[in-house]
């Protein structure tokens, strides 16, 4: 049964053949368990050594494990043991790290020895969750750590590092502190109206609320950039059959993920991948060719319908055309789809494929020529996508940037409450009504920083982590 007070163990390095593997123990009995499975060559007990001191010795079968594992004291491997005494550890608890040789079998045996010595297998993200619960990380840093582990380009790394440095939390806490001063003055006036304890006049309270509102809105405006870098932009590749969509998809993905043939209607379903294009992360879909043809079979018709459904959900549409095809080949079908997408506020970028086959091709205004064979033009395409989704005025890694839907939702809630507070203050409503809005704004900021985070929010964040982290 799960308990946050258990001593946990997991392999913190990838399973496989390698030079070193690390098994991490954390919890109240971490040092005791380490002492049961690790025997220093010096003859001392491992707990006799100071924290952060790497001790060489043997990893052995613990006492009492003979029935399930082997002879007590039998050497499984030699390696190093390093102790980290709480609260000065990653989790804030007593922690031990066993470094052994990185073979699959030896790593599994060392982990099994730790479990037989009194530890429990760690759950995904449990180490980082304990670090949060013990005040070693706030939610921004925990989310940023998850993004750091998943980073696919340098911009994602810079954004993750800014989150690890707590830039957004510091900005939010500054707004929180200013609102706290405002609220305390308002509550003094509410509780003791006859004493005239309110130091801030209504005009000053209004100014403070509107400054906080402006800052909340400014931070919220960075989410488009942060989301494009960290979470990714829902993107659809579409166009008529045989314009090179699958080859284009494969070039972006970096492998042969989609079948490429000269036969129209090869792609029947929606293929999905997450890729980096320049600074932007794309949640990419390759779709069936858009057409209305009596010759389509039932499967291709379903593929076309799924392509249209994917376009409905997308924010970015990469519309591909083959300049070698007659203009009328695109017909009215695709143009109608694009017109609807643009009317719905989606970003549409038109791409001319197979530029390697048409070296003398004149550039079509508003279209980007690319070659999926040579890679020509993909740099220009990346610049166009960045221009659409990245705020060039933001210095990612140096400024606070909102990078998760949770953060954006809390800031939106804060801004909404502050807008009401501002309107009510201007309308001359009583402080008890206005104070409720200020409290709601502060509550949202508290959730943003992790002061008052709900259990389901915490579960969602840490479920993304792997076992051992």
C-alpha positions as a printed Julia matrix, in Angstrom:
469×3 Matrix{Float64}:
   0.0     0.0     0.0
   1.31    3.46   -0.94
   2.58    5.7     1.84
   4.67    8.9     1.55
   6.58    7.69    4.63
   7.92    4.51    3.02
  11.54    4.13    2.06
  11.58    3.86   -1.71
  14.07    2.54   -4.27
  14.38    2.73   -8.04
  16.93    2.68  -10.82
  17.55    6.34  -11.68
  19.5     5.68  -14.88
  18.12    4.09  -18.06
  18.05    0.3   -18.09
  20.56   -1.11  -20.52
  24.2    -1.85  -21.14
  26.36    1.02  -19.93
  29.29    2.05  -17.8
  27.38    2.91  -14.63
  23.87    2.49  -13.19
  22.55    4.36  -10.16
  19.99    2.94   -7.73
  18.52    5.62   -5.47
  17.05    5.06   -1.99
  15.03    7.73   -0.2
  13.03    7.78    3.01
  13.36    7.39    6.78
  15.2     4.03    6.54
  17.28    4.81    3.44
  20.6     4.78    5.31
  19.65    1.58    7.16
  18.73   -0.19    3.92
  21.97    1.02    2.33
  23.88   -0.44    5.27
  22.2    -3.82    4.74
  23.21   -4.1     1.1
  26.52   -2.22    0.97
  29.73   -3.3     2.65
  32.66   -0.81    2.44
  36.03   -2.41    1.64
  37.48   -0.39    4.54
  35.62   -2.58    7.04
  33.67    0.37    8.45
  29.9     0.78    8.27
  28.74    2.96    5.41
  26.89    5.19    7.91
  30.24    6.0     9.54
  31.15    8.1     6.53
  30.13   11.75    6.11
  27.41   12.85    3.67
  28.38   13.31    0.01
  31.39   11.05    0.4
  31.65    8.32   -2.23
  32.62    5.04   -0.53
  33.95    2.04   -2.47
  32.76   -1.39   -1.47
  30.66   -4.45   -2.29
  26.93   -4.65   -2.91
  25.7    -7.85   -1.24
  22.62   -9.98   -0.68
  21.01   -8.73    2.57
  20.32  -10.92    5.57
  16.96  -12.69    5.44
  16.82  -12.76    1.65
  18.25  -16.21    1.11
  14.9   -17.87    0.37
  14.13  -15.49   -2.48
  17.49  -14.33   -3.73
  20.66  -16.09   -2.62
  23.15  -16.6     0.18
  23.31  -13.61    2.61
  26.52  -11.68    2.12
  27.06  -12.95   -1.43
  28.62  -10.19   -3.52
  26.42   -8.99   -6.37
  28.77   -6.29   -7.62
  31.34   -3.78   -6.43
  30.66   -0.07   -6.65
  30.17    3.17   -4.77
  27.7     4.33   -2.13
  27.03    8.01   -1.41
  24.81    9.19    1.44
  22.8    12.43    1.49
  21.33   13.22    4.87
  18.03   15.11    4.98
  17.03   17.83    4.63
  20.11   18.52    2.48
  19.15   16.09   -0.28
  17.11   16.15   -3.48
  13.97   14.84   -1.76
  14.63   16.5     1.6
  14.82   13.01    3.14
  17.73   10.74    3.98
  18.95    9.42    0.62
  21.53    6.89   -0.54
  22.78    6.31   -4.07
  24.38    3.02   -5.08
  26.5     3.14   -8.24
  27.12   -0.24   -9.85
  28.11   -1.5   -13.27
  25.5    -0.73  -15.89
  24.4    -4.16  -17.08
  20.72   -5.06  -17.18
  21.02   -8.12  -14.91
  23.39   -6.61  -12.34
  21.24   -3.47  -12.09
  18.1    -5.54  -11.55
  19.86   -7.63   -8.89
  21.04   -4.58   -6.95
  17.52   -3.08   -7.03
  16.06   -6.43   -5.87
  18.54   -6.49   -2.97
  17.37   -3.03   -1.89
  13.73   -4.1    -2.04
  14.43   -7.24    0.0
  16.32   -5.11    2.53
  13.22   -3.08    3.36
  12.59   -0.57    0.56
   9.54   -0.29   -1.7
   9.63    0.18   -5.48
   9.23    3.9    -6.2
   6.29    5.11   -8.27
   6.72    7.35  -11.34
   7.77   10.83  -10.23
   7.8     9.89   -6.54
  11.24   11.32   -5.8
  10.34   14.7    -7.3
   6.93   14.62   -5.63
   8.63   14.14   -2.24
  10.97   17.01   -3.07
   7.88   19.19   -3.63
   6.08   18.01   -0.49
   9.23   18.62    1.57
   9.65   22.16    0.23
  12.71   21.42   -1.9
  10.88   22.32   -5.14
   7.85   24.46   -5.95
   5.39   23.48   -8.68
   7.0    25.7   -11.3
  10.36   24.01  -10.76
   8.75   20.56  -10.8
   6.98   21.29  -14.1
  10.16   22.8   -15.52
  12.11   19.69  -14.52
   9.63   17.52  -16.44
  10.12   19.76  -19.5
  13.89   19.62  -19.05
  13.85   15.83  -19.24
  11.69   15.96  -22.39
  13.55   18.85  -24.07
  14.15   18.34  -27.77
  15.91   21.61  -28.65
  18.04   24.32  -27.07
  15.12   26.74  -26.67
  13.21   24.15  -24.62
  16.3    23.76  -22.45
  16.55   27.53  -21.87
  12.85   27.74  -21.03
  13.17   24.8   -18.63
  16.19   26.37  -16.95
  14.27   29.62  -16.4
  11.53   27.58  -14.72
  14.1    25.75  -12.59
  15.41   29.18  -11.54
  11.9    30.17  -10.41
  11.52   33.29  -12.56
   7.74   32.96  -12.91
   7.25   32.12   -9.24
   9.2    35.21   -8.18
   7.09   37.43  -10.43
   3.86   35.86   -9.15
   4.95   36.17   -5.52
   5.76   39.86   -6.03
   2.19   40.43   -7.25
   0.89   38.27   -4.38
   2.8    40.36   -1.84
   1.41   43.61   -3.23
  -2.15   42.29   -3.11
  -1.59   41.01    0.43
  -0.78   44.57    1.55
  -3.88   45.87   -0.21
  -6.12   43.19    1.29
  -4.85   43.74    4.84
  -5.71   47.43    4.56
  -9.15   46.68    3.17
  -9.88   44.12    5.9
  -8.81   46.56    8.6
 -11.39   49.0     7.28
 -14.04   46.25    7.1
 -13.44   44.91   10.62
 -12.97   48.24   12.4
 -14.84   50.89   10.41
 -15.13   53.21   13.41
 -11.34   53.24   13.93
 -10.52   54.43   10.38
  -7.58   51.99   10.23
  -7.35   51.9     6.45
  -4.11   53.61    5.48
  -4.58   53.37    1.7
  -7.24   55.56    0.09
  -9.57   53.98   -2.46
  -7.62   55.56   -5.32
  -4.4    53.93   -4.16
  -6.08   50.55   -3.71
  -7.53   50.86   -7.22
  -4.12   51.73   -8.64
  -2.52   48.74   -6.91
  -5.25   46.39   -8.2
  -4.86   47.67  -11.75
  -1.07   47.38  -11.64
  -1.45   43.78  -10.48
  -3.98   43.18  -13.26
  -1.58   44.58  -15.87
   1.22   42.32  -14.62
  -1.04   39.24  -14.61
  -2.1    39.99  -18.18
   1.51   40.59  -19.24
   2.58   37.23  -17.85
  -0.42   35.53  -19.43
   0.52   36.99  -22.81
   3.77   34.96  -22.75
   1.84   31.68  -22.81
   1.55   31.58  -26.6
   5.34   31.55  -26.8
   5.82   29.22  -23.83
   3.23   26.77  -25.09
   4.74   26.73  -28.59
   8.13   25.85  -27.1
   7.15   23.46  -24.3
   3.75   21.89  -24.92
   3.72   22.15  -28.69
   1.4    23.56  -31.37
  -1.27   21.19  -32.75
  -0.27   21.03  -36.43
  -1.79   19.36  -39.48
  -0.1    18.62  -42.79
  -2.77   18.64  -45.48
  -3.26   18.98  -49.22
  -4.39   17.03  -52.25
  -3.22   13.41  -52.74
   0.32   12.88  -54.04
   1.64   16.39  -53.28
   4.36   14.94  -51.0
   2.75   15.11  -47.56
   4.2    11.85  -46.27
   7.72   12.64  -47.51
   7.41   16.08  -45.88
   6.23   14.42  -42.65
   9.19   12.01  -42.72
  11.65   14.89  -43.22
  10.27   16.7   -40.16
  10.22   13.53  -38.06
  13.68   12.49  -39.17
  12.77    8.92  -40.11
  10.51    6.92  -42.43
   7.39    7.11  -40.27
   4.94    7.33  -43.17
   4.75    5.2   -46.33
   5.71    7.14  -49.46
   4.47    5.93  -52.88
   3.21    7.4   -56.16
  -0.21    5.84  -55.54
  -2.89    8.37  -54.64
  -4.52    7.79  -51.25
  -1.61    5.89  -49.65
  -2.17    7.61  -46.3
  -5.49    6.41  -44.9
  -5.24    7.36  -41.22
  -3.85   10.28  -39.22
  -0.2     9.74  -38.25
   1.03   11.7   -35.22
   4.48   12.68  -33.93
   5.96   15.43  -31.77
   8.88   17.19  -33.44
  10.98   20.34  -33.11
  11.06   22.84  -35.95
  13.45   25.63  -35.06
  12.38   26.96  -31.66
   8.85   25.59  -31.93
   7.54   22.18  -30.9
   4.94   20.78  -33.29
   2.37   18.15  -32.33
   2.28   16.97  -35.9
  -0.38   15.09  -37.88
   0.04   13.69  -41.38
  -3.37   13.29  -42.99
  -5.06   11.7   -45.98
  -5.21   13.79  -49.15
  -8.21   16.11  -49.36
 -10.43   15.3   -52.3
 -13.98   14.43  -53.25
 -13.84   11.62  -55.75
 -16.33    8.92  -56.57
 -13.37    6.58  -57.03
 -12.41    6.7   -53.35
 -12.98    3.49  -51.44
 -14.64    3.4   -48.01
 -11.31    3.41  -46.12
  -9.96    6.48  -47.93
 -13.25    8.31  -47.32
 -12.83    7.69  -43.58
  -9.23    8.97  -43.85
 -10.42   12.2   -45.51
 -13.03   12.73  -42.8
 -10.37   12.21  -40.14
  -8.15   14.7   -41.93
 -10.91   17.3   -41.74
 -11.47   16.54  -38.06
  -7.73   17.0   -37.42
  -7.86   20.37  -39.17
 -10.68   21.43  -36.85
  -8.45   20.73  -33.82
  -5.24   22.2   -35.25
  -3.83   25.65  -34.62
  -1.29   25.48  -37.44
  -2.08   24.11  -40.91
   0.75   23.38  -43.3
  -0.96   23.25  -46.69
   1.15   21.47  -49.3
   0.92   21.85  -53.07
   2.93   20.27  -55.87
   3.84   23.02  -58.36
   4.04   20.39  -61.1
   0.36   19.61  -60.8
  -2.13   21.68  -62.83
  -3.55   24.53  -60.76
  -7.07   23.23  -61.17
  -6.0    19.95  -59.54
  -6.44   21.57  -56.15
 -10.05   22.24  -57.08
 -12.46   23.96  -54.75
 -12.34   21.32  -52.01
  -9.01   22.28  -50.43
  -9.6    26.0   -50.88
 -12.9    25.76  -49.04
 -11.18   23.91  -46.18
  -8.44   26.57  -45.96
 -10.92   29.44  -46.09
 -12.82   27.94  -43.15
  -9.58   27.43  -41.21
  -8.41   30.99  -41.75
 -11.85   32.34  -40.82
 -11.58   30.38  -37.56
  -8.31   32.16  -36.73
  -5.96   29.28  -37.49
  -2.48   29.94  -38.86
  -2.15   28.64  -42.43
   1.26   28.37  -44.12
   1.3    27.35  -47.77
   4.2    25.13  -48.82
   5.32   24.2   -52.33
   6.87   20.73  -52.33
   9.43   18.96  -54.54
  11.48   22.1   -55.23
  14.4    19.82  -56.21
  12.38   18.71  -59.25
  11.67   22.27  -60.37
  14.96   24.21  -59.99
  13.74   27.05  -62.18
  10.44   27.37  -60.36
   9.4    30.93  -59.66
   8.48   31.7   -56.11
   4.75   31.95  -55.52
   3.9    34.9   -53.24
   2.85   33.67  -49.82
   4.24   30.16  -50.35
   7.47   28.54  -49.16
   9.24   26.13  -51.56
  10.83   23.1   -49.9
  12.45   19.83  -50.87
  11.78   16.86  -48.62
  14.61   15.05  -50.42
  17.39   17.62  -49.83
  15.98   19.6   -46.91
  16.14   22.89  -48.83
  13.61   25.46  -47.62
  12.95   23.93  -44.2
  14.99   26.67  -42.5
  12.74   29.29  -44.11
   9.7    27.29  -43.02
  11.02   27.19  -39.44
  11.41   30.97  -39.47
   7.82   31.39  -40.68
   6.48   29.13  -37.93
   8.56   30.93  -35.3
   7.29   34.3   -36.5
   3.71   33.07  -36.07
   4.08   31.61  -32.56
   7.18   33.05  -30.87
   7.27   36.58  -29.44
  10.59   37.91  -30.71
  10.64   40.5   -27.93
  10.83   37.82  -25.24
  14.24   36.67  -24.06
  13.5    33.02  -23.31
  15.65   31.82  -20.44
  16.07   35.33  -19.03
  12.45   36.37  -18.51
   9.48   34.74  -16.84
   7.48   32.78  -19.43
   4.28   30.84  -18.79
   4.8    27.35  -20.24
   1.94   25.14  -19.01
  -1.84   25.14  -19.31
  -2.09   24.99  -15.51
  -0.07   28.18  -15.1
  -2.08   29.95  -17.8
  -5.39   28.9   -16.2
  -4.34   30.24  -12.79
  -3.19   33.54  -14.26
  -6.41   33.86  -16.26
  -8.41   33.29  -13.07
  -6.28   35.87  -11.26
  -6.74   38.43  -14.05
 -10.49   37.86  -14.14
 -10.81   38.42  -10.38
  -8.66   41.56  -10.5
 -10.71   42.96  -13.4
 -13.84   42.55  -11.27
 -12.11   44.13   -8.27
 -11.05   47.11  -10.39
 -14.55   47.58  -11.81
 -16.14   47.32   -8.36
 -13.66   49.78   -6.83
 -14.37   52.26   -9.64
 -18.1    51.8    -9.1
 -17.71   52.67   -5.41
 -18.85   49.29   -4.08
 -18.07   48.45   -0.47
 -14.71   46.98    0.5
 -16.17   43.64    1.6
 -17.32   42.95   -1.98
 -14.04   44.15   -3.52
 -12.0    42.18   -0.97
 -13.58   38.9    -2.1
 -12.23   39.49   -5.6
  -8.76   40.31   -4.24
  -8.81   37.09   -2.2
  -9.77   35.08   -5.28
  -6.89   36.63   -7.24
  -4.48   35.8    -4.42
  -5.8    32.24   -4.25
  -5.1    31.78   -7.97
  -1.58   33.15   -7.53
  -1.08   30.85   -4.56
  -2.06   27.86   -6.7
   0.28   29.05   -9.44
   3.2    29.04   -6.99
   2.11   25.79   -5.34
   1.04   27.34   -2.04
  -2.48   25.91   -2.25
  -2.26   23.35   -5.06
  -5.02   20.74   -5.24
  -4.2    17.04   -4.97
  -5.47   16.27   -8.49
  -3.24   19.0    -9.94
  -0.22   17.57   -8.11
  -1.06   14.06   -9.32
  -1.31   15.25  -12.93
   2.06   17.02  -12.82
   4.03   14.13  -11.33
   2.35   11.44  -13.43
   4.42   12.65  -16.38
   7.7    11.7   -14.73
   9.48    8.39  -15.16
  10.26    5.9   -12.41
  13.48    6.94  -10.69
  12.81   10.67  -11.01
